[in-house]
């Protein structure tokens, strides 16, 4: 059976030439479209309106069911995930319309979210920063999860402010989800607008939203701080495209790009990707003579008046942020140095023989391979990149004409993504681990080319030849198949995310939280250093461990918990209490040899709590 990394290469090798051939056939002038008089099924405006409303209704219903019930991973759930893109593609095929965007956005949220927790509490990676800001009404740099969130974690600031204005708990699931829904909608619209400006095609722009949705690398709920910053970067890129196309009042565009980049770099350090995009555009400008010698017709854009001054301004802003925020440069720069050391190590491994055991000690096995995730998931991981690559090959070698914007965005993004993939997934070099996730922010920049590929190939459905229409139908089925596969990917599905980390779902309720709060109110925490718990039901969960020898970046090790232990941990986190060390067992006999005193007994899985000496 193929490993996940090998499956990524396999699907890419298969999909790229396949879609390149489809593109060539779709743009062959000898293949004429069907005359409107010969259309077998007349798509009236009324029927298209009904199809659009049906798609929107299904998206809204599916999202509500996903949030309110255990609807996810049921057969109706997968049927809806397939039906919505099919209806939207058919509708946009005849008449693109705005409601399709709304349908796709709700469908995207349906893929990302799970049902509402019974406690009504939402805790995540950045919640500690939110807690400090909400409880203290100000921000200190030392509260940051790491220096890349300073000088102000914007998502935490927004949620803490809304909590204060609305009078709701800062840890409320409803509040956190409302904030997430707001910027998730804005993110999808940003992807749509960038694709629209880069390609100039509404149909392609509509396809960009589902492409981002089914790409596990761009699962925006995995890191809201990173992707909210990326949203501002996409908007800045849209402004850049508008600027180089119009070239009216460049100062105004530079100012707007500066404001968007400043907001992005405050949200997360990965906004630095925008500077790489600008540098790629500048490099493309100086490649015009070389590309001309290759008889490649480049649709040039006058970028010097915009890109060069904008790049200088944004680099200055980045360095000001680095200097102002204590520890930021020390946090970001090691990532680049780590990659540099990794590249040097790779070159040395080819030139200088290394002992077998030394090679084995340096290998870090990616999580998907350790968890033996089905290689079929690699289909959606490689799908968008394969589509974009197919368009790039077609434009470069068959059509012999390409936009300088598309050329630059593709080459810059794929170069960085390829280095990361080769270092981490193929060579398994641990120095590339930190770079791996952060490079995913470049994927939305190749979405316009991927969307163009699908838009052009779906045009085969209008061709006279039955064989070409069959190819168009096959490409549509391949596109629709990404939805149920993506819905089961661990990077997208909350259920699969926990499953590959050996984590069982602990069924906490609000009653459990209230009991834990009552217990902590009676316990003198300062006088107790350790608690011993027994419970009739234990749950396996995963904990992230760094290896002491540094031979791997980290692994998930199985550990055990109980409902009451989880309730204690959640309550102490919310109230900012220091919990004693907790020992857990299913039987008090495991504490033999110690004098134990029963101090509390509750009905939650027959839990008893002891203090032992």
Secondary structure, DSSP 8 states (H G I E B T S, - for coil): ---HHHHHHHHHHHHHHHHHHHHHHHT-TTS-B--GGG-SS---HHHHHHHHHHHHHHHHHHHHHHHHSS-TTSHHHHHHHHHHHHHHHHHHHH---THHHHHHHHHHHHHH-----TT-B---TTHHHHHHHHHHSS--GGGSSSGGG-S--HHHHHHHHHHHHHT--TTBHHHHHHHHHHHHHHHHHHHHHHHHHHH--HHHHHHHHHHHHT-GGG-GGG-HHHHHHHHHHHHHHHHHHHHHHH-SSHHHHHHHHHHHHHHHHHH-GGGGHHHHHHHHHHHHHTTHHHHHHTT-EEE----IIIIIHHHHHHHHHHHHHHHHSTTHHHHHHHHHHHHHHHHHHHHHHHHS---HHHHHHHB---HHHHTT--GGGHHHHHHHHHHHHHHHHIIIIIS-EEEHHHHHHHHHHHHHHHHHHIIIIIS-BGGGHHHHHHGGGGGGGTHHHHHHHHHHHHGGGGBSSHHHHHHHHHHHHHHHHHHHHHHT-TTT-HHHHHHTTT-------HHHHHHHHHHHHHS-GGG-SEEEEE-S--EEEEEEE--TT-SSS-EEEEEEE-HHHHHHHHHHHHHT----EEEEES-GGGGTTS-EEEEEEETGGGEEEEEE-
